[in-house]
């Protein structure tokens, strides 16, 4: 159990910067704004982690990898919220 948890956290840590990059691309080159960006970020993280599981022959652990993708998407959303300019300060 502990080994699987460490594997999920490692995958999430590896995929999070990639997910953040895709979120930045969505933000710059699509009209998606507001509440849609976190959904796109989480979906991207899940797709990346699922692709990772299939590519490396871990299809049996697809649920665990999808959870890692969810974590990476949430991390990307957190980075987006920190970097996003504060509208109240203006």
Residue frames as a rotation matrix with the C-alpha (Angstrom) as fourth column:
UNK 1
0.566 0.824 0.000 0.00
0.824 -0.566 0.000 0.00
0.000 0.000 -1.000 0.00
UNK 2
0.502 -0.435 -0.747 2.74
0.152 -0.806 0.572 2.44
-0.852 -0.400 -0.339 0.92
UNK 3
-0.586 -0.754 0.297 4.66
0.384 0.064 0.921 1.71
-0.713 0.654 0.252 -2.30
UNK 4
-0.178 0.619 0.765 1.56
0.973 -0.007 0.232 2.39
0.149 0.785 -0.601 -4.43
UNK 5
0.777 0.473 -0.415 0.94
0.563 -0.817 0.123 5.68
-0.281 -0.329 -0.901 -2.63
UNK 6
0.049 -0.854 -0.518 4.51
0.063 -0.515 0.855 6.79
-0.997 -0.075 0.029 -3.24
UNK 7
-0.658 -0.241 0.714 4.17
0.670 0.246 0.701 5.83
-0.344 0.939 0.000 -6.90
UNK 8
0.328 0.865 0.380 0.97
0.935 -0.356 0.003 7.88
0.138 0.355 -0.925 -7.25
UNK 9
0.754 -0.074 -0.652 2.60
0.238 -0.895 0.376 10.91
-0.612 -0.439 -0.658 -5.63
UNK 10
-0.350 -0.936 -0.027 5.69
0.219 -0.110 0.970 10.57
-0.911 0.334 0.244 -7.83
UNK 11
-0.431 0.276 0.859 3.58
0.902 0.136 0.409 10.41
-0.004 0.951 -0.308 -10.99
UNK 12
0.677 0.734 -0.061 1.56
0.736 -0.676 0.032 13.44
-0.018 -0.066 -0.998 -9.84
UNK 13
0.434 -0.592 -0.680 4.75
0.110 -0.714 0.691 15.38
-0.894 -0.374 -0.245 -9.16
UNK 14
-0.621 -0.687 0.377 6.14
0.421 0.113 0.900 14.54
-0.661 0.718 0.219 -12.60
UNK 15
-0.307 0.598 0.741 2.94
0.932 0.033 0.360 15.33
0.191 0.801 -0.567 -14.50
UNK 16
0.381 0.553 -0.741 2.05
0.751 -0.652 -0.101 18.54
-0.539 -0.518 -0.664 -12.60
UNK 17
-0.328 -0.514 -0.792 4.46
-0.034 -0.832 0.554 20.86
-0.944 0.208 0.256 -14.50
UNK 18
-0.948 0.043 0.315 3.25
0.317 0.212 0.925 19.47
-0.027 0.976 -0.214 -17.82
UNK 19
-0.047 0.998 -0.029 -0.36
0.994 0.050 0.095 20.02
0.096 -0.024 -0.995 -16.76
UNK 20
0.198 0.039 -0.979 0.53
0.444 -0.894 0.054 23.55
-0.874 -0.446 -0.195 -15.69
UNK 21
-0.795 -0.554 -0.249 2.02
-0.008 -0.401 0.916 24.17
-0.607 0.730 0.314 -19.12
UNK 22
-0.679 0.625 0.385 -1.13
0.664 0.299 0.685 22.99
0.313 0.721 -0.618 -20.86
UNK 23
0.245 0.775 -0.582 -3.21
0.916 -0.382 -0.123 25.20
-0.318 -0.503 -0.804 -18.54
UNK 24
-0.218 -0.417 -0.882 -1.08
0.096 -0.909 0.406 28.17
-0.971 0.004 0.238 -19.57
UNK 25
-0.981 -0.112 0.159 -1.62
0.157 0.027 0.987 27.29
-0.115 0.993 -0.009 -23.23
UNK 26
-0.207 0.975 0.079 -5.37
0.958 0.185 0.219 27.07
0.199 0.121 -0.972 -22.66
UNK 27
0.242 0.300 -0.923 -5.29
0.661 -0.747 -0.069 30.43
-0.710 -0.594 -0.379 -20.92
UNK 28
-0.449 -0.552 -0.703 -3.36
-0.083 -0.757 0.648 32.17
-0.890 0.349 0.294 -23.70
UNK 29
-0.948 -0.122 -0.295 -4.74
-0.299 0.015 0.954 30.61
-0.112 0.992 -0.050 -26.87
UNK 30
-0.533 0.844 -0.057 -8.36
0.688 0.471 0.553 29.75
0.493 0.255 -0.832 -26.11
UNK 31
-0.312 0.484 0.818 -11.26
-0.340 -0.860 0.379 31.88
0.887 -0.160 0.433 -24.96
UNK 32
0.309 0.416 -0.855 -11.65
0.583 0.627 0.516 29.63
0.751 -0.658 -0.049 -21.89
UNK 33
-0.513 -0.413 0.753 -11.77
-0.315 -0.725 -0.613 31.71
0.799 -0.551 0.241 -18.72
UNK 34
-0.036 0.555 0.831 -12.95
-0.957 -0.259 0.131 31.53
0.288 -0.791 0.540 -15.15
UNK 35
0.236 0.264 0.935 -14.43
-0.737 0.676 -0.005 28.26
-0.634 -0.688 0.354 -14.01
UNK 36
0.960 0.164 -0.229 -13.59
-0.279 0.657 -0.700 26.39
0.036 0.736 0.676 -17.21
UNK 37
0.217 -0.965 -0.144 -9.80
-0.712 -0.056 -0.700 26.52
0.668 0.254 -0.700 -16.76
UNK 38
-0.336 -0.357 0.871 -9.72
-0.882 0.443 -0.159 24.36
-0.329 -0.822 -0.464 -13.61
UNK 39
0.594 0.615 0.519 -11.92
-0.349 0.778 -0.522 21.76
-0.725 0.130 0.677 -15.31
UNK 40
0.864 -0.340 -0.371 -9.62
-0.331 0.172 -0.928 21.71
0.380 0.924 0.036 -18.34
UNK 41
-0.070 -0.954 0.293 -6.58
-0.903 -0.064 -0.425 21.45
0.424 -0.294 -0.857 -16.10
UNK 42
-0.125 0.098 0.987 -7.94
-0.710 0.686 -0.158 18.53
-0.693 -0.721 -0.016 -14.09
UNK 43
0.858 0.484 0.172 -9.10
-0.205 0.629 -0.750 16.76
-0.471 0.608 0.639 -17.27
UNK 44
0.587 -0.727 -0.356 -5.68
-0.575 -0.064 -0.816 17.26
0.570 0.684 -0.455 -18.84
UNK 45
-0.280 -0.705 0.652 -3.97
-0.960 0.209 -0.186 15.83
-0.005 -0.678 -0.735 -15.76
UNK 46
0.237 0.454 0.859 -6.20
-0.445 0.837 -0.319 12.75
-0.863 -0.307 0.401 -15.80
UNK 47
0.979 0.132 -0.156 -5.61
-0.193 0.351 -0.916 12.21
-0.066 0.927 0.369 -19.52
UNK 48
0.255 -0.961 -0.110 -1.84
-0.789 -0.141 -0.598 12.59
0.559 0.239 -0.794 -19.16
UNK 49
-0.348 -0.370 0.862 -1.69
-0.860 0.493 -0.135 10.16
-0.375 -0.788 -0.489 -16.25
UNK 50
0.563 0.616 0.552 -3.94
-0.286 0.771 -0.569 7.68
-0.775 0.162 0.610 -18.05
UNK 51
0.866 -0.324 -0.381 -1.72
-0.377 0.078 -0.923 7.90
0.329 0.943 -0.055 -21.11
UNK 52
-0.125 -0.937 0.327 1.31
-0.955 0.024 -0.294 7.35
0.267 -0.349 -0.898 -18.88
UNK 53
-0.030 0.180 0.983 -0.28
-0.639 0.753 -0.158 4.21
-0.769 -0.633 0.092 -17.39
UNK 54
0.879 0.416 0.233 -1.11
-0.080 0.611 -0.788 2.74
-0.470 0.674 0.571 -20.79
UNK 55
0.688 -0.657 -0.308 2.23
-0.568 -0.224 -0.792 3.70
0.451 0.719 -0.528 -22.35
UNK 56
-0.339 -0.895 0.288 4.26
-0.881 0.195 -0.431 2.03
0.330 -0.400 -0.855 -19.62
UNK 57
-0.391 0.201 -0.898 2.10
-0.114 0.958 0.264 -1.09
0.913 0.206 -0.352 -19.34
UNK 58
-0.987 0.080 -0.136 0.35
0.144 0.116 -0.983 -0.28
-0.063 -0.990 -0.126 -16.06
UNK 59
-0.545 0.836 0.062 -3.20
-0.341 -0.288 0.895 -0.46
0.766 0.466 0.442 -17.37
UNK 60
-0.067 0.511 -0.857 -4.25
0.683 0.650 0.334 -2.48
0.727 -0.563 -0.392 -14.31
UNK 61
-0.370 -0.153 -0.916 -3.43
0.860 -0.428 -0.276 0.57
-0.350 -0.891 0.290 -12.16
UNK 62
-0.475 0.193 0.859 -5.38
0.601 -0.641 0.477 3.00
0.643 0.743 0.189 -14.33
UNK 63
0.630 0.776 -0.034 -7.53
0.520 -0.389 0.760 4.16
0.577 -0.496 -0.649 -11.40
UNK 64
0.446 -0.565 -0.694 -4.49
0.726 -0.226 0.650 5.00
-0.524 -0.794 0.309 -9.30
UNK 65
-0.633 -0.700 0.331 -2.90
0.752 -0.454 0.478 6.83
-0.184 0.552 0.813 -12.19
UNK 66
-0.041 0.703 0.710 -6.13
0.586 -0.559 0.587 8.74
0.809 0.440 -0.388 -12.83
UNK 67
0.811 0.278 -0.516 -6.03
0.585 -0.358 0.728 9.83
0.018 -0.892 -0.452 -9.18
UNK 68
-0.141 -0.937 -0.321 -2.44
0.758 -0.311 0.574 11.01
-0.637 -0.162 0.754 -9.72
UNK 69
-0.594 -0.002 0.804 -3.69
0.694 -0.506 0.511 12.97
0.406 0.862 0.303 -12.73
UNK 70
0.545 0.831 0.111 -6.40
0.584 -0.472 0.660 14.53
0.601 -0.295 -0.743 -10.60
UNK 71
0.555 -0.421 -0.717 -3.76
0.652 -0.315 0.689 15.59
-0.516 -0.850 0.100 -8.09
UNK 72
-0.557 -0.811 0.180 -1.58
0.739 -0.386 0.552 17.07
-0.378 0.440 0.814 -10.82
UNK 73
-0.223 0.574 0.788 -4.56
0.658 -0.507 0.556 18.95
0.719 0.643 -0.265 -12.26
UNK 74
0.803 0.510 -0.309 -5.40
0.555 -0.448 0.701 20.35
0.219 -0.734 -0.642 -8.85
UNK 75
0.092 -0.859 -0.504 -1.77
0.718 -0.293 0.631 21.39
-0.690 -0.420 0.590 -8.41
UNK 76
-0.665 -0.308 0.681 -1.87
0.732 -0.453 0.510 23.16
0.151 0.837 0.526 -11.75
UNK 77
0.323 0.848 0.421 -5.06
0.588 -0.528 0.613 24.96
0.742 0.050 -0.669 -10.73
UNK 78
0.703 -0.122 -0.700 -3.38
0.635 -0.334 0.696 26.06
-0.319 -0.935 -0.157 -7.52
UNK 79
-0.437 -0.899 -0.035 -0.42
0.730 -0.377 0.570 27.45
-0.526 0.224 0.821 -9.44
UNK 80
-0.418 0.363 0.833 -2.84
0.681 -0.482 0.552 29.24
0.601 0.798 -0.046 -11.78
UNK 81
0.665 0.741 -0.091 -4.72
0.596 -0.454 0.662 30.78
0.449 -0.495 -0.744 -8.85
UNK 82
0.347 -0.621 -0.702 -1.46
0.684 -0.345 0.643 31.99
-0.642 -0.703 0.305 -7.27
UNK 83
-0.674 -0.694 0.251 -0.14
0.650 -0.397 0.648 33.51
-0.350 0.600 0.719 -10.52
UNK 84
0.001 0.774 0.633 -3.50
0.885 -0.295 0.359 34.98
0.465 0.560 -0.685 -11.57
UNK 85
-0.803 -0.321 0.503 -3.54
0.129 -0.917 -0.379 38.72
0.583 -0.239 0.777 -11.01
UNK 86
-0.544 0.591 -0.596 -5.62
0.776 0.084 -0.625 39.82
-0.320 -0.802 -0.504 -8.07
UNK 87
-0.233 0.549 0.803 -8.58
0.684 -0.495 0.536 41.79
0.691 0.674 -0.260 -9.41
UNK 88
0.725 0.558 -0.403 -9.33
0.668 -0.429 0.608 43.38
0.166 -0.710 -0.684 -6.02
UNK 89
0.011 -0.822 -0.569 -5.86
0.770 -0.356 0.529 44.95
-0.638 -0.444 0.629 -5.82
UNK 90
-0.636 -0.276 0.720 -6.49
0.741 -0.479 0.471 47.05
0.215 0.833 0.510 -8.93
